[in-house]
């Protein structure tokens, strides 16, 4: 009996498919503002036409091989914008090396990802 029920459950899963958040999905975003909040910390505002979903996972900004998880929503509560706190020295180093930047969610391996492109002096407001 268990084997039949398991087979039915698997068949139903195959028809319905994975939940949307578990499917590999890419989107593009962009860094829209970089603002110094202290001598050592910068706020990096990222926007996307596709909303950043509210999930039971940590949203992470990656710049080259470094990751940043301190983030917040903007005051207006928009799901199309996130603001990350990043050490100023890391942001400058990333821009100087032309590092790739992207956002994803921990626990969503192979899942949601927003490509932000390469950092440069213009991206971080230094030009």
N, C-alpha and C positions, 0 to 999 in steps of 0.2 A: 504494500500500500504506500509506504514512504517513497519508494522508487517512482511510482506513478505520479504522486503529488509533486515530487521534485521535478519530474519531467514536464508537468503542466506549468509549474512555476517558471522553469527555464524557457519554455516556449513562449509564455506570456511576456517574459523579460525581453526576449529576442524581438518580439513584435513591437513592444512599446519602446525599447531602446534605453540607452543610458539617460539619466537626468541631464538636462541641458548644461548644468555647471560641470558635469564630469566629462563632457565631450571636449576634445581638443579644439580650441577656438582662438584665433588671433584677431586683434584689432589694432588700429593705430591711434596714438594719442600724441600730444605735444606738450612741451614745457611752455607754459604761457606766462609765467612770472617767476622771478627769483628775487627774494628780498632778504636782506640781512636782518636778523632778529637780535643778534648779539655779535660781539667781535669774533666768535668762533662758530656760530650757527647760522645757517641759511634756511629759509622756507622755500621749498620748490613746489610751485603750483602746477599741476598736470591736469589737462582737460582731454576729453574724448567725446565724440558724437555718440558713442555707445556708452551707456551707463555702467559705472562700476557697481556691481551687485553687492548687496549686503549678504555676506556669507558667514558661516561659522569657521572662518579661516582668517589668517593674518594677511593683510595686503602688504606687499613688499616692493619697494623700489630698488632696482639693481642698477649699479653703475660699475661697469666692468666686472671685477670679481668681488665687489663689496655690496652688501645688502643693508637696507634701512627699513625699519618697521614702525617707526614713530610717525604716525600720520593722523590727520583729522579731516573732517568734512568742512567745507566753507560755511560761513555764517548763514547763508541762505538755504543750506541743506541740500544743495544740488547733488545728484548722484552722478553727474558728468564731470565733477571736479574733485580732486584729492590734493591735500597739502602735506608734504613730507618735511620733516626736520632733518637736515643733513649737515655734517661738519663742513665748514667753509673750505678747509684745506682739501678734503676729499672731492668736493665739487670742482674746485680749481684744478686739481690734479687730473680729474676725469676730462675736463675741458681741454687741458693742455695735451692730453694723449689721444683725444678724439674717441673716447670710450663710448661704447654702445650703452644705451639706457633702456630699460623696460620695466614693466610692472607685472607682477603675477601674485597669486595667492598660495601661501604654504598649504600643504595638504591637497593641492589640486595638481599633482604631477601630470604633465602632459595636458593640462587643462587651459584655463583662461590666461591670456597673455596680451598685454598692450605694448607694442613696439613704439619707442619714443625717438629712435634715431640716434645719431652720434652727437655727443656734446662738443661744443666749441665755445670760444669766447663770446660770440653773439648770443648763443643759447642761454648762457648764464648772466648776460647783461654786462659783460666786461668790455664791450667794444662799441 
